[in-house]
Amino acid sequence: MSRRFGGWARPLAGESGAGTVFSLSVLMVAALLGGLAIDVSNAWRYNELLKTTADVAAHAGAVVLAEGGTDAAARLAAQDAVAINMPETRYGKVLAEPETDVRTAHYDARTNSFAGDGDPNAVIVRVQRSAATRNQVPTLLLRLAGRAGWDIARESIVALVPTRRCKPTDGLYARGVLRPGAGAHVGADYCLHSQEKVVPDQGSFFDRNAGLSMPDLARCGLNCTDRVTEGAEAAGFEANLIREDLPGMVQAIADQFLNPRVKGPAESAFFASRPLDADLSALDEVGVDISKLATGQVIDISLQAFSRMRALPGGLIYKVTCSAAAARAEQGLSPEVLTLRAGNSGLVFHNLALITNCALEIDPTARIDGAMILTTRGSGGYDVTAAAGAMIGHPGGGCGADVRSTILATGSILLSAGVLGPDVGLVSGGDITVGQPPTGVAPVFAMTGVGMHAAGTIDIEAPHAYASCGSGDDPFLPQLQVIRYLEPEQIGGGG
């Protein structure tokens, strides 16, 4: 209400400045809320940015470990990833102590804890903007209330862990293309995996709980649909399985077995159920001193002497050396070949380890049972060939670590269909081919508990029924691992 004086309106007493005060109050509340929102949203943004940086850095380090890199190389890769994602010139210092904020550890997936022993398989990265780095996330309005900045830290743990879906002992695992053969029947708990693609032929069938995997299922196309391959859609899943370098792994096993001063876990596991035979007379006949032989001892024997032996006592490591292939080629000679055959004495390669640099030819009469046979030849052509009629695996059809046989080669392997019995491992630094039997008859061959691992392709030319043995571990097969992000607060033990 106002009174008019000389044409001018004058406010009544008590109304002066009320609107101004109210407006200022509203503005102050709005500014308070707006400033608080800015501070909180800024803190949230940096929380997410720090978490993403920690994840990317830990993953980069884990990839280095997966590729066989050193502990130091993995830490350096993680630190570089931090620098790329949050450069110090823009975000300030986010690693308080690089040597402790970026570290490696051994993670035990069975106990969900960090163990003091074991090779590093996990990378832990902690990044922060805090007082510890003299780089807090600054505040706007909260500074007036005494909070000059936010302390924000995030941690990420990325580990290489065994896949839960497939076992190394029960499956075909190729880095290149995998062709399991026409009309393949893949049983429960058996896996087909390729880092490139699996090509199941028409008429193939996957049982329930069978596995069919590759990094991108789209590469398989219609072959991985139920229209072409029954059960393929239920069996299919995308996976990037990580294995160590196979030629390097085969060479490392050879070096470890032949070193008398080192007894690794694979050697210990192998000879735990393969004691030294009582009858050593066959070794005595070729001039080997048998007076002090013990389980797991290396017998260094020439190709000629080995070929003359009527029997091979178990519980020992036989080292057979051939002349260098390059040197023989210069002399116009063919590479030396170590032929495994039964001979007149019915020799069986049983409960022993044979390590050679020769090309291996497995004769139709050969019987390999509970043995580990390894060649480091690694040159052109096939390092191992096995003719129809040979038998690799336990003749009784049983499964178990004490009867399992494993063939390893730094190069490629060629086998005739029907050669592989139950519970057999194959490791090739090249390709693995299982050809048609020479008769041209193509029955469905059984392949039970066979674990094939190739750095190249796997090509099965004859129809096979694949089944799991469920026998557990083979110390000579590579682990199948995946990269997994772990929640730090859910891990027991110290990091």
DAUR-V88945 format. One record per residue. N is the residue number from 1. SS is DSSP state (h for helix, s for strand, l for the rest). PSI is psi as a letter, one per 20 degrees, with the letter a starting at -180 (* if undefined). NEAR is the number of other C-alpha atoms within 8 Angstrom. Layout:
n = {N;N}
ss = {SS;SS}
psi = {PSI;PSI}
near = {NEAR;NEAR}
This chain:
n = {1;2;3;4;5;6;7;8;9;10;11;12;13;14;15;16;17;18;19;20;21;22;23;24;25;26;27;28;29;30;31;32;33;34;35;36;37;38;39;40;41;42;43;44;45;46;47;48;49;50;51;52;53;54;55;56;57;58;59;60;61;62;63;64;65;66;67;68;69;70;71;72;73;74;75;76;77;78;79;80;81;82;83;84;85;86;87;88;89;90;91;92;93;94;95;96;97;98;99;100;101;102;103;104;105;106;107;108;109;110;111;112;113;114;115;116;117;118;119;120;121;122;123;124;125;126;127;128;129;130;131;132;133;134;135;136;137;138;139;140;141;142;143;144;145;146;147;148;149;150;151;152;153;154;155;156;157;158;159;160;161;162;163;164;165;166;167;168;169;170;171;172;173;174;175;176;177;178;179;180;181;182;183;184;185;186;187;188;189;190;191;192;193;194;195;196;197;198;199;200;201;202;203;204;205;206;207;208;209;210;211;212;213;214;215;216;217;218;219;220;221;222;223;224;225;226;227;228;229;230;231;232;233;234;235;236;237;238;239;240;241;242;243;244;245;246;247;248;249;250;251;252;253;254;255;256;257;258;259;260;261;262;263;264;265;266;267;268;269;270;271;272;273;274;275;276;277;278;279;280;281;282;283;284;285;286;287;288;289;290;291;292;293;294;295;296;297;298;299;300;301;302;303;304;305;306;307;308;309;310;311;312;313;314;315;316;317;318;319;320;321;322;323;324;325;326;327;328;329;330;331;332;333;334;335;336;337;338;339;340;341;342;343;344;345;346;347;348;349;350;351;352;353;354;355;356;357;358;359;360;361;362;363;364;365;366;367;368;369;370;371;372;373;374;375;376;377;378;379;380;381;382;383;384;385;386;387;388;389;390;391;392;393;394;395;396;397;398;399;400;401;402;403;404;405;406;407;408;409;410;411;412;413;414;415;416;417;418;419;420;421;422;423;424;425;426;427;428;429;430;431;432;433;434;435;436;437;438;439;440;441;442;443;444;445;446;447;448;449;450;451;452;453;454;455;456;457;458;459;460;461;462;463;464;465;466;467;468;469;470;471;472;473;474;475;476;477;478;479;480;481;482;483;484;485;486;487;488;489;490;491;492;493;494;495}
ss = {l;s;s;s;s;l;l;s;s;s;s;l;l;l;l;l;l;h;h;h;h;h;h;h;h;h;h;h;h;h;h;h;h;h;h;h;h;h;h;h;h;h;h;h;h;h;h;h;h;h;h;h;h;h;h;h;h;h;h;h;h;h;h;h;h;h;l;l;l;l;h;h;h;h;h;h;h;h;h;h;h;h;h;h;h;l;l;h;h;h;h;l;l;l;l;l;l;h;h;h;h;s;s;s;s;s;s;s;l;l;l;l;s;s;s;l;l;l;l;l;l;s;s;s;s;s;s;s;s;l;h;h;h;l;l;l;s;s;l;l;l;h;h;h;h;l;l;l;s;s;l;s;s;s;s;s;s;s;s;s;s;s;l;l;l;l;l;l;l;l;s;s;s;s;l;l;l;s;s;l;l;l;l;l;s;s;l;l;l;l;s;s;s;s;l;l;l;s;l;l;l;l;l;l;s;s;l;l;l;l;s;s;s;s;l;l;h;h;h;h;h;h;h;h;l;l;l;l;l;s;l;h;h;h;h;s;s;s;l;l;l;s;l;l;l;h;h;h;h;h;h;h;h;h;h;h;h;h;l;l;l;l;l;l;h;h;h;h;h;h;h;l;l;l;l;l;l;l;l;l;h;h;h;h;h;l;l;l;l;l;l;l;l;l;l;l;l;s;s;s;s;s;h;h;h;h;h;h;l;l;l;l;l;l;l;l;s;s;s;s;s;l;l;l;h;h;h;h;h;h;l;l;l;l;l;l;s;s;s;s;l;l;l;l;l;l;l;l;s;s;l;l;s;s;s;s;l;l;s;s;s;s;l;l;l;l;s;s;s;l;l;s;s;s;s;l;l;l;l;l;l;s;s;s;s;s;l;l;l;l;s;s;l;l;l;l;l;l;l;l;l;l;l;l;s;s;s;s;s;l;l;s;s;s;s;s;l;l;l;s;l;l;l;s;s;s;s;s;l;l;l;s;s;s;s;l;l;l;l;l;l;l;l;l;s;s;s;s;l;s;s;s;s;s;l;l;l;s;s;s;l;l;l;s;s;s;s;l;l;l;l;l;l;l;l;l;l;l;l;l;s;s;s;s;s;s;l;h;h;h;l;s;l;l;l}
psi = {p;q;q;p;o;k;i;q;p;p;q;q;q;i;i;p;j;g;h;g;g;g;g;h;g;g;h;g;g;g;h;g;g;g;h;g;h;g;g;g;h;g;g;g;g;h;g;g;g;h;g;g;g;g;g;g;g;h;g;g;h;h;h;g;g;h;j;j;r;r;g;h;h;g;g;g;h;g;h;h;h;g;h;g;h;m;p;h;h;h;i;a;p;i;o;g;o;h;h;h;h;o;r;r;r;o;p;o;h;h;i;l;r;p;q;h;q;q;q;p;j;q;p;p;p;p;q;q;o;r;h;h;j;l;l;q;o;q;r;f;h;i;h;h;j;i;o;h;r;q;o;p;q;q;q;q;p;p;q;o;q;q;q;i;h;q;q;h;i;m;r;p;o;q;h;b;q;p;o;i;q;p;k;p;o;o;r;q;j;p;q;p;p;q;i;f;q;p;n;p;r;p;i;r;p;p;r;p;j;r;p;o;q;r;h;o;h;h;h;h;b;h;h;k;q;i;h;g;o;p;i;h;h;h;h;p;q;p;q;n;p;p;q;r;o;g;g;h;g;g;h;h;g;g;g;g;h;i;o;i;i;p;n;r;h;g;g;g;h;g;i;h;j;m;r;p;q;h;o;j;h;h;h;h;h;j;j;p;o;j;h;k;q;r;p;j;q;p;o;o;q;r;g;g;h;g;h;i;p;i;q;n;p;r;j;r;p;p;o;p;p;q;q;p;h;g;h;h;h;h;j;k;q;q;q;q;p;o;p;o;r;h;a;h;i;k;p;p;n;p;l;r;p;p;p;r;j;q;p;p;o;o;q;h;i;q;o;o;o;k;q;o;p;p;p;k;g;k;a;q;a;p;h;p;q;p;q;p;h;q;p;o;r;p;h;i;j;r;q;q;h;i;i;p;q;p;p;q;q;i;b;r;p;p;q;q;q;i;h;p;a;q;m;q;p;p;p;p;i;c;q;p;p;o;r;q;q;i;i;i;p;m;r;o;q;p;n;p;k;p;o;p;o;p;i;c;r;p;o;o;i;q;p;q;o;p;q;q;h;k;i;c;q;o;i;i;q;q;q;o;q;q;p;p;p;q;o;h;i;j;p;r;r;q;*}
near = {4;7;8;8;7;4;5;6;8;8;9;9;5;4;7;7;6;7;6;7;8;8;8;8;8;8;8;8;8;8;8;9;8;8;11;11;8;9;12;8;8;9;11;8;8;10;11;8;8;12;12;8;13;15;13;11;15;15;12;12;15;16;10;13;13;12;8;8;9;8;9;6;10;17;13;9;12;16;11;9;12;13;9;7;7;10;10;9;5;6;8;8;10;12;10;10;6;8;6;6;12;13;10;12;14;13;12;9;8;4;5;9;11;13;11;6;5;6;6;11;14;13;18;14;15;12;15;13;16;13;8;7;12;8;11;12;13;7;11;10;10;12;10;7;6;6;9;8;9;12;10;12;11;11;12;15;14;15;13;12;10;9;10;5;5;12;11;13;18;17;16;13;13;16;11;12;14;16;11;15;13;12;11;15;11;14;14;12;11;16;14;13;15;15;12;10;14;15;11;13;13;9;10;13;12;15;11;9;9;13;16;12;15;15;10;9;13;5;7;11;8;7;11;14;12;9;6;10;16;12;12;13;9;6;14;11;9;9;9;8;9;8;10;10;9;14;12;8;10;15;10;8;9;11;8;10;12;9;8;8;4;7;10;8;7;8;10;9;9;10;11;7;7;12;9;11;8;4;6;9;6;12;13;10;7;8;6;8;8;8;4;5;7;7;10;10;9;10;9;7;10;9;10;6;9;9;8;6;10;9;8;11;12;11;14;14;14;12;12;14;10;11;8;7;9;6;8;12;10;7;6;6;7;7;10;9;9;10;9;9;11;11;8;6;7;6;13;11;12;10;12;15;12;12;13;12;10;14;13;12;11;13;12;11;10;15;13;13;15;15;15;12;10;13;16;14;12;11;7;6;6;11;17;14;11;13;11;12;10;13;14;12;17;16;8;4;8;9;13;9;9;8;14;16;15;13;11;12;18;17;17;15;14;12;13;12;12;11;13;11;15;14;19;16;15;12;14;18;15;12;13;13;11;12;11;10;12;6;4;6;6;8;6;8;10;10;12;13;17;17;15;13;12;16;14;13;13;16;11;11;11;15;13;13;13;13;14;13;12;8;10;7;7;10;8;8;12;10;8;12;11;12;11;8;8;10;8;8;4;6;10;7;7;6;4}
